[in-house]
Amino acid sequence: MSDTINRRLGPLFWIAVGWLVLISLLALLAPWLPIKDPDAYYLVRGERPPYAPSATHWFGTDQDARDMFARTIFGARVSLVIGFVAIAFGMLVGGTTGVVAGYLRGRTDRIVSFVFIVFLSFPSLVLAILITALLDRGLVTIALTLGVLAVAPVGRLARATTLSFAEREFVTAARAIGAGDRRIIIRELLPNVVIPMGALALLGMAVAIVAEGGLAFLGLSVEKGPTWGKLILIGAGSRELEKSPWIAFGPIIILFITVLSLNYAGDRVRSYFDVREIGL
Amino acid sequence: MNYWVQRLTASLMLLLAVSMLTFAAMNLLGDPLFNILGPAAADTKPESLEKVAAAKELYYLDRPLPERYVRWLGDMVTGDFGVQFGSTGQPPVSELVKERFPRSLTLLVMAQLLAAMIAIPWALISAARANKPADRISTVNSFLLIAMPNFALAVILKYVFGIKLGWFPLTFKATDPWLTRVYQTFLPALTIALPAAAVYQRLLRTDLITTLQEDFILMARSKGVGRRRVLFKHALRPSLFSFITVFGINTGTLIGGSLIVENIFRIPGLGSAIVEAILREDFPVVLAIVMIITTAFVLVNVLVDAVYTLIDPRVRR
């Protein structure tokens, strides 16, 4: 979908954005919404859980009779925060070092580029496994671990984009009127780098959310509370899938729509501004 | 030639850096003594102290960190990954790796073969019908597949083909004959292959469409060569270029994904070994697997470069 330049965002883009806003609002307001308690056991006398989806339990319940819909919404809180914090950290650190390296060139650039290469030639999942295995498995640790992994890809893009702008006339012009390095970077270069980075941020958030799921399947996700990855993991055993497939499929559907929306929105932003450099 | 010397040196430096970082992190952040002996490591009872001294001797824990690193590195280069943490240290890590590695390799090779087998015909069909309804549907499909997380796809395939249809077994037995194990590996391999195939198809399709507009294609068509023959005999080969590159680079990415998929389908390969080792805090095993995966990753990248130079004389330096 990205090989033609399309100067329209299209209705699907707004549907994707709408979904992202909706799921973010649901996650944000979850404790005040009229949904069930994610940690309560809704046992029905004479019937053994898990219960199939019904009018009372939209996504059914798990083996402990906890409401899967409420758990999925509360899981969104953790998964979305991880995705957001991870990519925000990557943007901040990777973006800054990338722009500075691309602007200053020379030795700074060589060192920064080498660090990026080391990170990129390391299978990222292995690094995530290492960090989460050695440190604790709190929300902040997991989010920042994924953030560290985002630094190199984001930084590489920021550096490449800066390089392509640093020699342009408007930068020379700014320098000619006596602007310092700081002013050139912030006022001249940053606005040009921000747009491709925005598209990458959307794609990167999707990658981080999926990465959390992957870690959950390795038993290394956030320890407390439900996350999308952990919810799917609980329903993914052979016996659970056979008897109560809804446990896994509710969260899978929500996760998939969210990741798809992020990918699609990122893809459209990218082709809207005709960004070529993103390779994720 | 000079380029290759540089390239190989850089790769070796990289592996050294990774091994140093991992080794240091394992030893400084974790407590090896505690991992080996459990609570007894902190005891002050004489028999515990004796054990501690024995363990220190056995695992060289009384030596300074750099010395231990060099010792470990020297052993590793000769294929000896040391002993597992634990009271006995048996079996040696190399044995464990020797047992688990072929399964992961089989899974990965099968996945890549499947991906290529799916991607090439798929790309040919959609390039032949570029921008017609069939091609548009396939574009949407590949977009959906690329967005699908591998663990979600694993659960879906397991449910549909393993449980509802019952076409594939859901257990992996190490004692089964080779062919049966390949059959059991099919579903996990397909999980890894489908999104990869979608990526390859996107790429190959674009390149095929570009090639189909070349003069030599027009020439072949005007000589009366059939559409199908032109597609297979004339257009496919020159279009395979970026496909081969990405095919190689992607192998590294797929290694990560296969760790997760192995755990879902309960294939006792390196993926499940690393998870078990992390739970036991058995650092020599974790270290060994990290090094194997990273080495494979780096090697694949160098290989891709080499193959690239071989098939296209234009990039020779």
Interface residues (C-beta under 8 A of the other chain):
Chain A: M1 D3 I117 V118 S121 F122 P123 S124 L125 V126 I129 L130 A133 L134 L135 A206 V210 G213 G214 F217 L218 G219 L220 G229 I232 L233 G235 A236 S238 L241 E242 P245 A248 F249 I252 L255 F256 V259 L260 N263 Y264
Chain B: L14 A17 V18 T22 A25 M26 L29 G30 T139 F143 L144 I146 A147 M148 P149 N150 F151 A152 A154 V155 I156 K158 Y159 G162 I163 L170 T206 G252 T253 I255 G256 G257 L259 I260 N263 I264 G271 I274 V275 I278 L279 E281 V286 V290 I293 T294 F297 V298 N301
